[in-house]
Amino acid sequence: MLSVGRLGTKQEGRNSKIKKSSKPEKNVEKVTNALFVH
């Protein structure tokens, strides 16, 4: 959750994406990165 908020994808990350990759911080960063790039 902190990783997503840090990237600025709080709104998008707030979705189920964060819950799904809420395990390791690396996974969250990868998901946020893909979202940001998209």
C-alpha positions, 0 to 999 in steps of 0.5 A: 500500500505504501509503495503504491501511494509513493508512486502516485497511483493511489487511485488506480492502485487502490483497486484490486490490483494492490490487494492482489499484489499486496504480498511483496513490495517488489510485486506492488512496484511491478504492478504500479510500474505497468500501470504508470507505463500504460 
